[in-house]
């Protein structure tokens, strides 16, 4: 178990990152404008695909479905990258924070490369292959966040955890006001009592998450509709999207684990009861 000073230092770094995330660059504001015209310039079959994200993400919260990652393969990845023997999530939960972060960063590299190839290959045909890329990048996004959750000892099969994952998804694409609201919502996610009374009620508001995601998704895909040139746009858009998602997931899951461990190191009686 890490010392309290170490945990507080790591927490401060994450809080500094959170402050940086609350600033919106001028170009980010400008790039939201094309979405206002997206309905007029985007073919209906593309609009339909983007709209389907709402139902897809809603289904994901309810049962995980086809998007659930393989816990076994992620645990094997963790063991390979850290050298720590892991039979289940309980073993990961006891691992050092540094190893959790290390494994997450290695995973990020793999997922960014996969997303780059995916975006480039589906950018060849412009609007005709864009419909293929939309569900594919959604799957990569969700699986990446789920795998980062597992690498920090959390179970994506739990419905509450899938809510948190969608909050990470929303955070990575939200504006400055949205980011601050999301941070406030998940500030005490490690608190089991609050999670049971407040987070579950957010299941009814999942469309808020998906609407934010689809708006950001729309303008990023706008330029991918140009044939051939869409290769570059598609590769860049997908790579940057997964990079932002993975960074968000790593930071927010690190923060949750830190907050939980701070409770333990600050409560000697809790340490004694848990044999730590």
Buried (B, 14 or more C-beta within 10 A) or exposed (E): BBEEEBBEEBBEEBEEBBEEBBEBEEEEEEBBEBBEEBEEEBEEEBEEBBEBBBEBBBEBBEEBEEBBBEBEEBBEBBBEBBEBEBEEBEBBBEBEBEBBBBBBBBBBEBBBEBBBBBBBBBBEBBBBBBBBBBBBBBBBBBBBBBBBBBBBBBBBBEBBBBBBBBBBBBBBBBBEEBBBEBBEBBEBBBBEEEBEEEBEEBBEEBEBBBEBBBBBBBBBBBBBBBBEEBBBBBBBBBBBBBBBBBBBBBBBBBBBBBBBBBEBBEEEEEEEEEEE
